[in-house]
């Protein structure tokens, strides 16, 4: 009889342990709540203006009001956007160029921005640097073919409006600094080098086939491991001032070639 009594006691003990293990999770701390609110606000802003047309609306109106001639528009993501930073040497001071980069953007967003941020100025040339965020899935998973189609559409819109096209290679990435960023995913995982290489090969071929200029940043910034040179980036993705110092004359040469 004693054994019959012990069995239910054992079962009750096991149920108590299981209940304790499945107890409600701890309440999030203030930092977690703040991050969640920030994420919600960013998502709300994205849904309201997915392509971020508002980013340059006022600046565009100001440029148009002065009737200033715009020779070249640079369309791109954070690598273009950050170029204006004085710490990186500034964005072609004294040149009739417009910087229309937006951090984090992908090619479908840039395609929507073509009219207000590029074509409205009737530039002689456009420099497009795009694709790395598409690979990373910033606006959802995208195949190489989908990225290529968007870039082709951007180039076709420019050409149809008499704008010369400069297609910049996607920049290399690395994993040299990931150890300095706790919990960070290596850029080589988010942006696999084999996809970058495949898209760059397509960009080069597409430019040659359609009379565009291929701007090869990649070869000037890659090391013998196929990575972005450690001294040219602090985060394995974005150029430092030394990186922009390499990019600037390459861009100028490509623009000169396009305008010949």
HELIX and SHEET records of a PDB file:
HELIX    1   1 UNK A    2  UNK A   21  1                                  20    
HELIX    2   2 UNK A   30  UNK A   48  1                                  19    
HELIX    3   3 UNK A   57  UNK A   66  1                                  10    
HELIX    4   4 UNK A   78  UNK A   81  1                                   4    
HELIX    5   5 UNK A   82  UNK A   84  5                                   3    
HELIX    6   6 UNK A   86  UNK A   88  5                                   3    
HELIX    7   7 UNK A  107  UNK A  117  1                                  11    
HELIX    8   8 UNK A  119  UNK A  121  5                                   3    
HELIX    9   9 UNK A  132  UNK A  136  1                                   5    
HELIX   10  10 UNK A  144  UNK A  160  1                                  17    
HELIX   11  11 UNK A  178  UNK A  180  5                                   3    
HELIX   12  12 UNK A  187  UNK A  190  1                                   4    
HELIX   13  13 UNK A  193  UNK A  210  1                                  18    
HELIX   14  14 UNK A  217  UNK A  221  1                                   5    
HELIX   15  15 UNK A  230  UNK A  232  5                                   3    
HELIX   16  16 UNK A  241  UNK A  258  1                                  18    
SHEET    1   A 5 UNK A  97  UNK A 101  0                                        
SHEET    2   A 5 UNK A  72  UNK A  76  1                                        
SHEET    3   A 5 UNK A 125  UNK A 129  1                                        
SHEET    4   A 5 UNK A 164  UNK A 168  1                                        
SHEET    5   A 5 UNK A 213  UNK A 215  1                                        
END                                                                             
